[in-house]
Amino acid sequence: MRVNGAWYDEKLFATFQNDQQKFDELATKLKEEQNVFRTFVYDLLRYYALKIRKFGVLYYVSQIFIALASLAVTILVNYPEVPKLIISIITFLIASTIFIMNLFNFGGKYGLYKATYYDLALENLHYTSMIETYEGLFPGAALDQCKSRVYEIMGKEVKQNLTLEKMQLEQNKIDLAQIYKKN
Protein backbone atom coordinates (compact mmCIF):
# COMPACT_ATOMS: atom_id res chain seq x y z
CA MET A 1 0.00 0.00 0.00
CA ARG A 2 1.43 3.34 -1.00
CA VAL A 3 0.85 6.05 1.53
CA ASN A 4 0.04 9.53 0.34
CA GLY A 5 2.27 11.87 2.33
CA ALA A 6 0.15 14.94 1.59
CA TRP A 7 -2.80 13.13 3.18
CA TYR A 8 -0.72 12.78 6.34
CA ASP A 9 0.07 16.49 6.26
CA GLU A 10 -3.63 17.38 6.06
CA LYS A 11 -4.60 14.98 8.85
CA LEU A 12 -1.71 16.12 11.04
CA PHE A 13 -2.69 19.75 10.56
CA ALA A 14 -6.37 19.00 11.28
CA THR A 15 -5.70 16.95 14.42
CA PHE A 16 -2.92 19.10 15.88
CA GLN A 17 -5.31 21.40 17.77
CA ASN A 18 -8.02 18.86 18.64
CA ASP A 19 -6.55 15.44 19.38
CA GLN A 20 -2.93 15.22 20.50
CA GLN A 21 -2.96 11.40 20.73
CA LYS A 22 -4.20 10.98 17.16
CA PHE A 23 -1.67 13.60 16.04
CA ASP A 24 1.13 11.59 17.64
CA GLU A 25 -0.10 8.35 15.99
CA LEU A 26 -0.22 9.98 12.55
CA ALA A 27 3.19 11.58 13.03
CA THR A 28 4.63 8.19 14.04
CA LYS A 29 3.11 6.53 10.96
CA LEU A 30 4.57 9.23 8.73
CA LYS A 31 8.00 8.78 10.34
CA GLU A 32 7.75 5.01 9.76
CA GLU A 33 6.86 5.59 6.11
CA GLN A 34 9.80 7.98 5.77
CA ASN A 35 12.16 5.42 7.32
CA VAL A 36 10.91 2.65 5.02
CA PHE A 37 11.43 4.87 1.98
CA ARG A 38 14.84 6.01 3.20
CA THR A 39 15.86 2.35 3.56
CA PHE A 40 14.58 1.68 0.04
CA VAL A 41 16.68 4.54 -1.35
CA TYR A 42 19.81 3.37 0.53
CA ASP A 43 19.28 -0.14 -0.85
CA LEU A 44 19.01 1.33 -4.35
CA LEU A 45 22.23 3.27 -3.83
CA ARG A 46 24.01 0.10 -2.70
CA TYR A 47 22.63 -1.77 -5.74
CA TYR A 48 23.90 0.88 -8.16
CA ALA A 49 27.25 1.12 -6.35
CA LEU A 50 27.73 -2.62 -6.91
CA LYS A 51 26.74 -2.29 -10.58
CA ILE A 52 29.18 0.60 -11.02
CA ARG A 53 31.97 -1.42 -9.46
CA LYS A 54 31.19 -4.52 -11.54
CA PHE A 55 30.91 -2.81 -14.92
CA GLY A 56 33.72 -0.37 -14.16
CA VAL A 57 36.14 -3.19 -13.38
CA LEU A 58 35.06 -5.15 -16.46
CA TYR A 59 35.35 -2.10 -18.69
CA TYR A 60 38.72 -0.82 -17.47
CA VAL A 61 40.36 -4.24 -17.17
CA SER A 62 39.24 -5.05 -20.72
CA GLN A 63 40.57 -1.73 -22.01
CA ILE A 64 43.92 -2.23 -20.29
CA PHE A 65 44.18 -5.81 -21.57
CA ILE A 66 43.46 -4.70 -25.15
CA ALA A 67 46.04 -1.92 -24.97
CA LEU A 68 48.78 -4.06 -23.45
CA ALA A 69 48.11 -7.07 -25.66
CA SER A 70 48.10 -4.87 -28.78
CA LEU A 71 51.39 -3.37 -27.71
CA ALA A 72 52.81 -6.86 -27.12
CA VAL A 73 51.73 -8.03 -30.59
CA THR A 74 53.35 -5.05 -32.29
CA ILE A 75 56.59 -5.75 -30.42
CA LEU A 76 56.52 -9.53 -30.91
CA VAL A 77 55.95 -9.26 -34.67
CA ASN A 78 59.41 -7.72 -34.99
CA TYR A 79 61.10 -10.81 -33.53
CA PRO A 80 61.23 -13.70 -36.00
CA GLU A 81 62.12 -16.24 -33.30
CA VAL A 82 58.67 -15.78 -31.64
CA PRO A 83 56.30 -18.47 -32.94
CA LYS A 84 53.47 -17.15 -35.08
CA LEU A 85 51.06 -19.28 -32.99
CA ILE A 86 51.69 -17.11 -29.92
CA ILE A 87 51.02 -13.95 -31.90
CA SER A 88 47.87 -15.52 -33.34
CA ILE A 89 46.63 -16.51 -29.87
CA ILE A 90 47.21 -13.01 -28.48
CA THR A 91 45.44 -11.50 -31.50
CA PHE A 92 42.54 -13.92 -31.00
CA LEU A 93 42.29 -12.90 -27.32
CA ILE A 94 42.26 -9.22 -28.30
CA ALA A 95 39.49 -9.81 -30.85
CA SER A 96 37.50 -11.90 -28.36
CA THR A 97 37.79 -9.21 -25.69
CA ILE A 98 36.62 -6.54 -28.12
CA PHE A 99 33.72 -8.75 -29.18
CA ILE A 100 32.64 -9.34 -25.57
CA MET A 101 32.97 -5.64 -24.74
CA ASN A 102 30.80 -4.74 -27.71
CA LEU A 103 28.29 -7.47 -26.97
CA PHE A 104 27.72 -6.56 -23.34
CA ASN A 105 28.55 -2.84 -23.66
CA PHE A 106 30.45 -2.56 -20.37
CA GLY A 107 31.35 1.09 -20.90
CA GLY A 108 27.81 2.22 -21.72
CA LYS A 109 26.28 0.42 -18.76
CA TYR A 110 29.02 1.68 -16.46
CA GLY A 111 28.24 5.27 -17.45
CA LEU A 112 24.49 4.75 -17.19
CA TYR A 113 24.63 3.20 -13.73
CA LYS A 114 27.06 5.85 -12.54
CA ALA A 115 24.77 8.67 -13.71
CA THR A 116 21.75 7.02 -12.07
CA TYR A 117 23.66 6.53 -8.83
CA TYR A 118 24.67 10.19 -8.71
CA ASP A 119 21.12 11.35 -9.54
CA LEU A 120 19.69 9.20 -6.74
CA ALA A 121 22.37 10.28 -4.26
CA LEU A 122 21.78 13.96 -5.06
CA GLU A 123 18.00 13.59 -4.75
CA ASN A 124 18.43 11.78 -1.43
CA LEU A 125 20.73 14.54 -0.19
CA HIS A 126 18.21 17.22 -1.17
CA TYR A 127 15.39 15.32 0.54
CA THR A 128 17.21 14.54 3.78
CA SER A 129 18.54 18.11 4.00
CA MET A 130 15.22 19.63 2.89
CA ILE A 131 16.97 21.91 0.39
CA GLU A 132 16.37 22.87 -3.25
CA THR A 133 12.89 21.71 -4.32
CA TYR A 134 12.02 20.39 -0.83
CA GLU A 135 12.56 23.67 0.96
CA GLY A 136 9.39 24.84 2.68
CA LEU A 137 7.43 21.63 2.09
CA PHE A 138 5.64 19.74 4.83
CA PRO A 139 7.15 16.31 5.58
CA GLY A 140 4.40 14.34 3.84
CA ALA A 141 4.49 16.43 0.68
CA ALA A 142 8.30 16.23 0.65
CA LEU A 143 8.06 12.43 0.92
CA ASP A 144 5.62 12.30 -2.00
CA GLN A 145 7.85 14.51 -4.11
CA CYS A 146 10.94 12.44 -3.29
CA LYS A 147 9.14 9.18 -4.13
CA SER A 148 7.99 10.63 -7.42
CA ARG A 149 11.47 11.88 -8.24
CA VAL A 150 13.19 8.58 -7.32
CA TYR A 151 10.74 6.59 -9.44
CA GLU A 152 11.29 9.05 -12.28
CA ILE A 153 15.09 8.57 -12.05
CA MET A 154 14.68 4.79 -12.02
CA GLY A 155 12.32 4.95 -15.00
CA LYS A 156 14.80 7.11 -16.90
CA GLU A 157 17.56 4.57 -16.22
CA VAL A 158 15.41 1.68 -17.44
CA LYS A 159 14.44 3.62 -20.57
CA GLN A 160 18.07 4.51 -21.33
CA ASN A 161 19.15 0.93 -20.69
CA LEU A 162 16.54 -0.36 -23.13
CA THR A 163 17.63 2.22 -25.71
CA LEU A 164 21.24 1.14 -25.19
CA GLU A 165 20.29 -2.52 -25.66
CA LYS A 166 18.29 -1.70 -28.79
CA MET A 167 21.19 0.25 -30.28
CA GLN A 168 23.52 -2.64 -29.45
CA LEU A 169 21.22 -5.15 -31.16
CA GLU A 170 21.01 -2.95 -34.26
CA GLN A 171 24.80 -2.57 -34.31
CA ASN A 172 25.22 -6.35 -34.04
CA LYS A 173 22.79 -6.83 -36.94
CA ILE A 174 24.81 -4.42 -39.08
CA ASP A 175 28.05 -6.20 -38.14
CA LEU A 176 26.58 -9.59 -39.04
CA ALA A 177 25.22 -8.25 -42.34
CA GLN A 178 28.67 -6.91 -43.25
CA ILE A 179 30.29 -10.22 -42.36
CA TYR A 180 27.85 -12.16 -44.56
CA LYS A 181 28.38 -9.72 -47.47
CA LYS A 182 32.13 -10.34 -47.36
CA ASN A 183 31.65 -14.12 -47.49
N, C-alpha and C positions, 0 to 999 in steps of 0.2 A: 504494500500500500504506500503510495507516494503521499507525503504530507505537504499540504500547501502552507508555506511559511507565512504568507500574507494573512491567511485565515488566523493563524496563531497571533499575529500582531493585533488584529481586530479584536479577538477574544480577550487578549491580555489587556488591551486598552479599556474594553468595556467592563471587565471584572476588577480592574485595579481599585476603583473606588468602593465597589459594593461587596465583594467577596474575596478576602485576602487568601483564604485557603484554596479556592478554585484558581486564583491567580498564580499561586505557588505551584499548583499541579500543572497548569498549562506551561508555565515557565520551565519547569523540570522536563516536561515532554519535549519542548522546543530545544532545550540543551541536549537531550538525548539524541534528537534527530540531527542536530548539528555535529555531535560527536560521531554518530554513525557515518554521516557524509564525509567528515574530515578523515575518518579511517579509510573510507572508500578512495578518497583522493590520494592519500599516502600510499595505499596499495597500488593505485595506478602509477604513481611516480616510481615506485620500486619496480613495477613491471617494465616500464619504459626504460629505466636505468639498466636493467638486465638486457633488454633488447639492444640498447645503444652499445653496451659492452660487447655483446655477442657479435653484432654485425660490424662494429668498429674493428674488433680484433681480426675477424675474417677478411675484411676489406684491406686493412693495412698490411697484414701478414702476406696476403696474396700479392699486393702491389710490390712489397719488398722482395718477395720470392721472384716475381717476374723480372724485376730490375736486376737483381743479382745473377739470376740464371742467364739472362740475356747477355749481361756483361761477361759471364764465364764462357758462353758459347763463342762470342766474338774473339775472346782471347785464345780459347782452345783450337779454333779453326786455324790459327797461325802456326800451330805445332803439328807437323806431319806425324810424329810418333804417337799422338793421341788417337785411339781407335775411333773410327767414324761412328761406331755403335754407341759410344758414350755421348757423342755430340747429338746423335739422333734421339737418344733417350731424354736428354736434357731439353731438346727442342720439343719433343712430345709432351713433356711435363709442363713446359711453358704454354703450349697450345691448349692443353687440358685445363690448366688453371684459368686461362683467359675465357675458355668456354664456360667453365663453372661460374666464374664471376659474372659473365653476361647472362647466364641462365637464371641465376638467383638474385642478381642485381644487388650485391652487398652494399655498394656505395650509395645507391639511391635509397635503400631502406634505412641505412645508417643515418643519412641526412633527414629523412622523414621522421624517424623515431626521435631523433635529437630535437628537431623543431617542435614536435608535439610535447616532448618532455619539458622544454623550456616554456612553452605556452601554458601548460598546466601548472608548472611551478610558479610562474608569474601571476597567474590567476589566483592560485592558492595564497600567495603572499598578499595580494591586494585584498582578498576576502578576510584573511586572518588579521590583517592590520587595519581593515576598514578604511582603505584609501582608494583614490581614483574613483571609479564608478560606484563604489560601495559607501562612499562618504555621505553621511546624513541619512542613511537608510535604517529602518528598524531591523532588528535581527532576523525576523522571519522573511521579510522582503529581500534582505541581503542573501539569505540562504537560497531562496528561490532563484535569484539572479545568478548566484554562483553555480547552482545545479544546471541551469539553462546554459550557462557559458561553458561549463565542463563538458556537457553532452554535445554542445556545438563543436568544441575542439576535437572531441573523439570522433564525431561524424566527419569532420574535415579530414582527419587522418585516414579514416577508412576510405573515404572518397578518393583521396590522393593515392592511397595504396592500390586501389582498384584501377585507377588511371595508369599508374606505374606498371601494374601487371599487364594491362591491356596493351600498352605501348611495347612492353617486352615481348608479348606474344606476336604482335605485328612485326616487330624487328626480326624475330626468329623465323616467321613465315617468309620474309624477304630474303633472309640469309639462305634458307632452304631452297627457295626458288632460284637464287643465283647459283647455288651448288648444282642443282639439277640441270640448269641451262648449260653449264660448263661441261657436264658429262653427256 
